[in-house]
Amino acid sequence: MTPRHRIFTTKFASVYPHYVQKAERKQRTKAEVDQIICWLTGYAPAELQQQIDDGTDFETFFAQAPAMHPNAARITGVVCGVRVEDVEDPLMQKIRYLDKLVDELARGKAMSRILR
């Protein structure tokens, strides 16, 4: 059995500010980051904030997500040298999907293109 990746037990709230900073460095907004996260996971903005306030880890964050977007499988490309569509662990793939969407936002892609 392969050891579980430490990102699974990392608090979502500890990574979330990095998503926001990455976007803001490229003149994008926290609201756009939140919109992406809510699109992907089905969380309402207040539910997303509650997950952050509760210090939920990534595993719980995705396990409690109301509904992964049906178009999530259309998210393709490379994040951190890894093709997101080739990630075998379902949880890791969801995390990579989120990384990829934030990456696209920071690269200046239009929201209509990011939210497939």
Secondary structure in CASP SS format (residue, H / E / C, confidence):
PFRMAT SS
TARGET T0000
AUTHOR 0000-0000-0000
METHOD secondary structure of the structure
MODEL  1
M C 1.00
T C 1.00
P C 1.00
R C 1.00
H C 1.00
R H 1.00
I H 1.00
F H 1.00
T H 1.00
T C 1.00
K E 1.00
F H 1.00
A H 1.00
S H 1.00
V H 1.00
Y H 1.00
P H 1.00
H H 1.00
Y H 1.00
V H 1.00
Q H 1.00
K H 1.00
A H 1.00
E H 1.00
R H 1.00
K C 1.00
Q C 1.00
R C 1.00
T C 1.00
K H 1.00
A H 1.00
E H 1.00
V H 1.00
D H 1.00
Q H 1.00
I H 1.00
I H 1.00
C H 1.00
W H 1.00
L H 1.00
T H 1.00
G C 1.00
Y C 1.00
A C 1.00
P H 1.00
A H 1.00
E H 1.00
L H 1.00
Q H 1.00
Q H 1.00
Q H 1.00
I H 1.00
D H 1.00
D H 1.00
G C 1.00
T C 1.00
D E 1.00
F H 1.00
E H 1.00
T H 1.00
F H 1.00
F H 1.00
A H 1.00
Q C 1.00
A C 1.00
P C 1.00
A C 1.00
M C 1.00
H C 1.00
P H 1.00
N H 1.00
A H 1.00
A H 1.00
R H 1.00
I C 1.00
T C 1.00
G C 1.00
V E 1.00
V E 1.00
C C 1.00
G C 1.00
V E 1.00
R E 1.00
V H 1.00
E H 1.00
D H 1.00
V C 1.00
E C 1.00
D C 1.00
P H 1.00
L H 1.00
M H 1.00
Q H 1.00
K H 1.00
I H 1.00
R H 1.00
Y H 1.00
L H 1.00
D H 1.00
K H 1.00
L H 1.00
V H 1.00
D H 1.00
E H 1.00
L H 1.00
A H 1.00
R C 1.00
G C 1.00
K C 1.00
A C 1.00
M H 1.00
S H 1.00
R H 1.00
I H 1.00
L C 1.00
R C 1.00
END
